[in-house]
């Protein structure tokens, strides 16, 4: 009983010290509260994978009602801003001058082909400098032409129909809004910032300021130091996560279909893995500036590029896919997308959660071994 009481007394002392240090350090509050909100607003409002109001030059050589009806479908679409052109030369000049991103050409035999039952061709010419934007434009144009043909066929009017038609239905993100994909994944980056970048400095800061020598002569044990460094930043990280989820659901209207319990448990595992990795860096390097740089290169950048948040990992080379499996953020991005978009799908949540639990145990164990009560490493 006495040893247990001494343990909690030591733990209370170091927790009080760490809490006061966080409250007196503006940079910690900025990284835990201000930076997450800045990232949420930047990615939520400023970064999107969708394309809206694309300038599109339209050359209509056929003056029939069918051709005008098709052009009207483009004008009604929020994806396009139609710019009429009298001839192809004018449209080409618009694309060359970056006043249009593509050209739609409706040829003079468009109506006659439809009425005869032949395939009527609508030519699309796209500025391919930005390959991703070009692919988006191609998809949007196909959707407009496809919906126009479907409506005409439903009214019994002449319309070209392909041999095979696709009846598509989108699950989980019915509006296909990239915000619903980006914002949940962004929570991973926010927790990575708090978990790795902040804790990468805590032990190194003790050595640089000379306070570690004072701690070495106290009755504190390595487990006391480890818990004293983890618990305050765990609470700080979970508060940042909770604030991010609240903003995502209320401000950005991102649906959350999972359970709060699953989110808390799984995010705790990811936070502990991040904290363990940050503490390992801090204990091993002992220099704040170097620890901060290494935490960005080894922690934040892999979480940004190798987690599946920005790039589809299945489309990357095999070596990159293999490397991504050692990045904890990869598993939490999958967890957050599943919880927000689909709900408690344990076939996805459980394997990812077990991997994060293993990583948390590994990194915290390595940090415990690296935290020493000796002046030498």
Buried (B, 14 or more C-beta within 10 A) or exposed (E): EEEEEEBEEBBEBBBEBBBEBBEEBEEBBEBBBEBBBEBBEEBBEEBEEEBEEBBBBBBBEBEBEBBEEBBEBBEEBEBBBBBEBEEBEBBBBBBEEEEBBBBBBBBEBBBBBBEEEEEBEBEBBBBEEEEEBBEBBBEBBEBBBBEBBBEBBEEEBBBBEEEEEEEEEEEBBEEEBBBBBBBBBBBBBBBBBBBBBBBBBBBBBBBBEEEBEEBBEEEBBBEBBBBBBBBBBBBBBBBBBBBBBEBBBEEBEBBBEBEEEBBEEBBBBBBBBBBBBBBBBBBBBBBBEEBBEBBBEBBBEBBBBBBBBEBEBEEBEEEEBEBBEEBBBBBBBBBBBBBBBBBBBEEBBEEBBEBBBEBBBBBBEBBBEBBBEEEEE
